[in-house]
Amino acid sequence: MSMSQMSEPGRPTDVPPAEPSTASTAPPSGRERGGLPLSPLLALATAAFMAILTEALPAGVLPEMARGLSVGESAAGQTLTVYAIATGLTALPVTAATAAWRRKRLVVAAVVTFAAANTVTALSSDYLLTMVVRAAAGVAAAVVWAELVGYARRLAPPHLVGRAIAITMAGVPLALSLGIPLGTLLGGLIGWRATFVLVSVVSAGLAVWIAASVPDHPGRRSGAREPVLGALRLPGVVPVLFVVAAYVLAHNILYTYVAAFLDARGMGGARDTVLLVLGVASVAGIAVTGALVDRLLRPLTLASTAAFLLAAALLAAPGGGAALVYPAVVLWGLGWGGVSTLLQTAVTGAGGDRAQPLLVTTWNSFMAVGGAAGGVLLDAAGPGSFPWTVLALLVPVLLVVAGARRHGFPALRAPEKH
């Protein structure tokens, strides 16, 4: 998805832990107590949920939104593309421009931007205006993605960092797999515009929750810069980013135009059910990943890729109806559910904090490419080309994960770089 996502942006990921004299007065963190503080972690997970829901909701109401904007479905699909492009292109410059901001104020501002952008989307009948506010929301998402992992690492004791990341990143597959089906259902019941209004209201409530429960941290001191692009020279970073690019591209080609794919299989009326099945399977993938990622990063990443590969093979089978689509969607969800956590954990282990903006840029750039490429494939070759494209992308992913056994996806994880 965009993952999508995904994945995910001044910045606790670039900031060393605050000295006691500069940190805000906040309750003791999970790191200090030896446990995980659920309220702030769940608030951050909800921020990830809203970032992805804001981005991907058009996929669930694409035909209706296209009619409301008086454009074709492929053009309406670019509302996802422009969001992802804005996130990918602004991750590095926004990180630099907001480096001195206090962290909580930055996250709250991003969530308020989601609320405003969704409100304008709900009211607009102008395609250009809609694209502009979608781009603004994408910039806000760049902020959110770079903040999530840094906050998770600050809040968790060292032996639970992977689990804390899993909790915060759980919002990504939950939004794609549960939030979008719910949005699709609501779009049919109350209309797509009212659905966007509802998302705005939830975003406003989330801003209040974050302000009340998430600890604050100071921004980066002037001159405290890390060579972000230098992380590309670290062993393992490039293989992880390749996996991010190809996996996210494969997912978004299929997911963005899943309505068109189901229509071609005679299952257009089952769109919300199919997405719900994808969501339930993703929850199972999240649960397994969250429990095991601190010990089994490599096997889980191999299993995730293999599950999506098998799903694509089932979807590519000629004449396959519901009997093949539903098992394929289950496998797709199991693979996709934990992938944002797996790839965030892998890039942090390989490149530390300075690799996070690279992951954000890669993830969201290829979400954008997925939306655009899916539109081209839809117009040129039809929706039947989607699963074959997924197969072509995921075979190299499986080979790279299998080959990066020392760095990137090691059998035994080394301590994270800071």
VENGI-V978865 format. One line per field, one symbol per residue. phi: phi as a letter, one per 30 degrees, with the letter a starting at -180 (. if undefined). Layout:
phi=???
This chain:
phi=.e.i..ba..addccdeddedcdddbeeddedcibcddddddddddddeddddddceeddbdddddddchbddddddddddddddddddcedddeddcedddddeddddddddeddddddedcdccdddddddddddddddededddddddedddcdedbdeddddddddddddddccddedddddeddcjdddddddddddddddedddddcddcbddddeidccdeddddddejddeddddeddddddddedddcdddddedcibedceddddddedddddddddddddcddcbededddddddddededddddddidcedcddeddddeddddecddddddddddddbieddddddeddeddddddddddddddddcbidddddddeedddddeddddddddcbjbddcddeddb
